[in-house]
Amino acid sequence: MSGDKDSKLRTNTSAQDRVEIDSLTLEALKKGPIDIFNDIYLGETRPHSLILCIDIRGFSDFMCSNEETVVFGLIKSFTSNFLSCLNQFGYNCSYYKLLGDGALVIWDKLDGIAIKEAVTVFTTYIEFAKEELFKPYGNLSIGGALVLDKVYKYEISAEAAQLKYRDYVGYGINLACRLQNLAAGGELIVSKKLVDIGAIYATKNTNPEVMKKLRALKGVKPEDREAIFLYKDINPKIISIFKVLSLDF
């Protein structure tokens, strides 16, 4: 990329093959799995990152009982509307990955804005899905999990062209994906760390069946098996309190 990459995407092609892309589109492209900017960040660890994982509840049954055109139409609408929600309410996110009937979003720089964005993306989208997207299908809903933990950011070269593939790995991602499976429709499970730092107000889910499932999860640390915290509200002083964070974990 040349110095004017905020206004033009350049490749090793002729001038007529070049594509003009506006700055907002460029910013969105930087958050996806494919890197077209040659921004190498091998071996970079983000110690305090937010991981949001969401998934459609009831989708497997829906897929079995509806025609493919109906299923594919719903997924297209689900993903496109989620991206619109993310672009509007989660603008400062670092990365997103669509997972068919779910999605993974990461904010790899923790502050009050990131926490507020993550919660707003979830609460806004489940409300939209309930009132509009899933209204013809009463048995569908969205559950999710929001986790605070360390992630490792990496990039590998792709086979084709000059593209590079980028992704994140880490315990926090594994935890978010596993916890979201325990969330009922409309519920957001939050990690103990988010509750401990005062970012999120939460209630404990004491349902014995759910707790049994929590303790049976594989690849989860003992401290994350002790309780399930359900999002209740966000700390109203989130921006000022977490403008500068100094976390010791």
C-alpha positions as CSV (number, residue, x, y, z in Angstrom):
1,M,0.0,0.0,0.0
2,S,1.2,3.5,-0.7
3,G,0.8,6.5,1.5
4,D,-2.6,7.4,0.2
5,K,-4.1,4.0,1.2
6,D,-7.0,5.8,3.0
7,S,-8.4,6.8,-0.4
8,K,-7.3,4.1,-2.9
9,L,-6.6,0.4,-2.8
10,R,-3.6,-0.4,-5.0
11,T,-2.6,-3.9,-6.3
12,N,-0.2,-5.1,-8.9
13,T,-2.7,-4.6,-11.7
14,S,-3.2,-2.1,-14.5
15,A,-4.7,1.3,-13.7
16,Q,-8.1,0.4,-15.0
17,D,-8.3,-2.5,-12.5
18,R,-7.8,-0.3,-9.5
19,V,-10.8,0.2,-7.2
20,E,-11.6,3.4,-5.4
21,I,-12.7,2.7,-1.8
22,D,-13.9,5.3,0.7
23,S,-12.2,5.6,4.1
24,L,-15.1,4.0,6.0
25,T,-14.9,0.9,3.8
26,L,-11.2,0.7,4.3
27,E,-11.6,0.8,8.1
28,A,-14.2,-2.0,7.8
29,L,-11.8,-4.1,5.7
30,K,-9.1,-3.8,8.2
31,K,-11.3,-5.6,10.8
32,G,-12.0,-8.7,8.7
33,P,-10.0,-12.0,8.4
34,I,-8.4,-11.2,5.1
35,D,-5.5,-8.6,5.1
36,I,-5.1,-6.7,1.9
37,F,-2.9,-4.0,3.5
38,N,0.3,-5.9,4.2
39,D,0.1,-4.9,7.8
40,I,2.1,-7.7,9.5
41,Y,1.5,-8.2,13.2
42,L,3.0,-11.6,13.9
43,G,3.4,-12.6,17.5
44,E,1.4,-9.7,19.1
45,T,-0.3,-10.3,22.4
46,R,-3.2,-8.2,23.6
47,P,-3.3,-8.7,27.4
48,H,-6.8,-7.2,28.0
49,S,-9.2,-7.8,25.2
50,L,-13.0,-8.1,25.0
51,I,-14.4,-11.1,23.2
52,L,-18.1,-11.1,22.2
53,C,-19.6,-14.3,20.9
54,I,-23.2,-14.6,19.8
55,D,-25.3,-17.5,18.3
56,I,-28.9,-18.1,17.2
57,R,-30.9,-20.2,19.5
58,G,-33.1,-22.8,17.8
59,F,-31.3,-22.6,14.5
60,S,-30.7,-26.3,14.1
61,D,-34.4,-27.1,14.4
62,F,-35.2,-24.2,12.1
63,M,-32.8,-25.5,9.5
64,C,-34.3,-29.0,9.6
65,S,-37.9,-27.8,9.2
66,N,-37.6,-25.1,6.5
67,E,-36.6,-25.0,2.8
68,E,-33.1,-24.1,2.0
69,T,-34.1,-20.8,0.4
70,V,-35.8,-19.8,3.7
71,V,-32.8,-20.8,5.8
72,F,-30.3,-19.1,3.5
73,G,-32.4,-16.0,3.3
74,L,-32.5,-15.7,7.1
75,I,-28.7,-16.2,7.4
76,K,-28.1,-13.5,4.8
77,S,-30.4,-11.1,6.6
78,F,-28.9,-12.1,10.0
79,T,-25.3,-11.5,9.0
80,S,-25.9,-8.3,6.9
81,N,-27.9,-6.7,9.6
82,F,-25.4,-7.7,12.3
83,L,-22.6,-6.1,10.3
84,S,-24.7,-2.9,10.0
85,C,-25.2,-3.0,13.8
86,L,-21.5,-3.5,14.4
87,N,-20.5,-0.7,12.1
88,Q,-22.9,1.7,13.8
89,F,-22.5,0.7,17.5
90,G,-19.2,-1.2,17.6
91,Y,-17.1,1.0,15.3
92,N,-14.0,0.7,17.5
93,C,-13.8,-3.1,17.4
94,S,-10.6,-4.6,16.2
95,Y,-11.8,-7.7,14.5
96,Y,-14.9,-9.7,13.6
97,K,-15.6,-13.1,12.1
98,L,-19.0,-14.3,10.8
99,L,-19.8,-17.9,12.0
100,G,-22.9,-18.7,9.9
101,D,-25.6,-18.5,12.6
102,G,-23.3,-16.6,14.9
103,A,-20.4,-14.1,15.1
104,L,-17.3,-13.4,17.0
105,V,-16.2,-9.8,17.7
106,I,-13.0,-8.6,19.4
107,W,-11.9,-5.3,20.9
108,D,-8.2,-5.8,21.6
109,K,-7.7,-2.5,23.4
110,L,-9.7,-2.3,26.6
111,D,-11.3,0.9,27.8
112,G,-14.7,2.2,28.7
113,I,-15.7,2.8,25.1
114,A,-14.9,-0.8,24.2
115,I,-17.0,-2.2,27.0
116,K,-19.9,0.1,26.2
117,E,-19.8,-0.8,22.5
118,A,-19.7,-4.5,23.1
119,V,-22.8,-4.4,25.4
120,T,-24.6,-2.0,23.0
121,V,-24.0,-4.2,20.0
122,F,-25.5,-7.2,21.8
123,T,-28.5,-5.5,23.4
124,T,-29.3,-3.5,20.3
125,Y,-29.1,-6.5,18.0
126,I,-31.1,-8.9,20.1
127,E,-33.9,-6.3,20.3
128,F,-33.8,-5.9,16.5
129,A,-33.9,-9.6,16.0
130,K,-36.8,-10.1,18.4
131,E,-38.9,-7.3,17.0
132,E,-38.1,-7.7,13.3
133,L,-35.7,-10.4,12.0
134,F,-37.1,-13.4,14.0
135,K,-40.7,-12.2,14.3
136,P,-42.1,-14.6,11.7
137,Y,-40.2,-17.4,13.5
138,G,-41.2,-17.5,17.1
139,N,-38.7,-20.1,18.2
140,L,-35.6,-18.2,17.3
141,S,-33.5,-15.9,19.5
142,I,-29.9,-14.9,20.2
143,G,-27.7,-15.8,23.2
144,G,-24.2,-14.6,23.8
145,A,-21.1,-14.3,26.1
146,L,-18.8,-11.4,26.7
147,V,-15.3,-12.2,28.1
148,L,-12.3,-10.2,29.2
149,D,-9.0,-12.0,28.7
150,K,-5.7,-12.1,26.8
151,V,-5.6,-12.9,23.1
152,Y,-2.8,-13.6,20.7
153,K,-3.0,-11.9,17.3
154,Y,-1.3,-13.5,14.3
155,E,-1.2,-13.5,10.5
156,I,-0.2,-16.1,7.9
157,S,0.3,-15.9,4.2
158,A,-2.4,-17.2,2.0
159,E,-1.8,-19.5,-1.0
160,A,-3.5,-17.2,-3.5
161,A,-2.4,-13.8,-4.7
162,Q,-0.8,-11.5,-2.1
163,L,-3.5,-11.9,0.5
164,K,-2.8,-12.7,4.1
165,Y,-5.1,-14.3,6.6
166,R,-5.3,-12.9,10.1
167,D,-6.9,-14.2,13.2
168,Y,-6.9,-14.3,17.0
169,V,-6.4,-17.2,19.4
170,G,-6.5,-17.5,23.2
171,Y,-8.2,-18.9,26.2
172,G,-10.7,-16.0,26.3
173,I,-12.0,-16.8,22.8
174,N,-12.5,-20.5,23.8
175,L,-14.2,-19.4,27.0
176,A,-16.6,-17.0,25.2
177,C,-17.6,-19.6,22.6
178,R,-18.2,-22.2,25.3
179,L,-20.1,-19.9,27.7
180,Q,-22.4,-18.6,25.0
181,N,-23.7,-22.1,24.5
182,L,-25.1,-21.9,28.1
183,A,-26.9,-18.6,27.5
184,A,-30.7,-18.8,26.9
185,G,-32.2,-16.6,24.2
186,G,-31.8,-12.9,25.2
187,E,-29.1,-13.7,27.8
188,L,-25.6,-12.4,27.8
189,I,-23.2,-14.3,30.0
190,V,-20.3,-12.2,31.2
191,S,-17.0,-13.4,32.6
192,K,-16.0,-13.1,36.2
193,K,-13.2,-10.6,35.4
194,L,-15.7,-8.1,33.9
195,V,-17.7,-8.3,37.1
196,D,-14.7,-8.1,39.4
197,I,-13.4,-4.8,37.8
198,G,-16.8,-3.2,38.2
199,A,-17.5,-2.8,34.5
200,I,-20.7,-4.8,34.5
201,Y,-23.5,-5.4,37.0
202,A,-24.6,-9.0,36.9
203,T,-26.8,-11.6,38.6
204,K,-25.8,-15.2,39.2
205,N,-27.6,-17.9,37.4
206,T,-28.3,-20.5,40.1
207,N,-30.2,-23.0,37.8
208,P,-28.8,-26.4,38.9
209,E,-29.0,-27.8,35.3
210,V,-27.1,-24.9,33.8
211,M,-24.5,-25.1,36.6
212,K,-24.1,-28.8,35.9
213,K,-23.4,-28.0,32.2
214,L,-20.9,-25.3,33.3
215,R,-18.9,-27.7,35.4
216,A,-18.9,-30.2,32.6
217,L,-17.3,-27.8,30.1
218,K,-13.9,-28.9,28.7
219,G,-11.0,-26.5,28.5
220,V,-12.4,-24.1,31.1
221,K,-10.3,-23.0,34.1
222,P,-11.5,-23.8,37.6
223,E,-12.2,-20.2,38.5
224,D,-14.5,-19.9,35.5
225,R,-16.6,-22.9,36.6
226,E,-17.7,-21.4,39.9
227,A,-20.6,-19.3,38.7
228,I,-22.5,-18.0,35.7
229,F,-22.9,-14.2,35.6
230,L,-25.8,-12.8,33.6
231,Y,-25.5,-9.3,32.3
232,K,-27.9,-6.9,34.1
233,D,-26.6,-3.5,33.4
234,I,-23.4,-1.6,32.6
235,N,-21.7,0.7,35.1
236,P,-23.0,4.2,34.2
237,K,-19.6,5.7,35.0
238,I,-17.9,3.3,32.5
239,I,-16.3,5.9,30.3
240,S,-14.7,7.9,33.1
241,I,-13.7,5.0,35.4
242,F,-12.2,3.0,32.6
243,K,-10.6,5.8,30.6
244,V,-7.3,4.5,31.7
245,L,-7.1,0.9,32.9
246,S,-4.3,-0.7,35.0
247,L,-5.2,-4.3,35.4
248,D,-3.1,-6.8,37.2
249,F,-4.0,-10.2,35.6
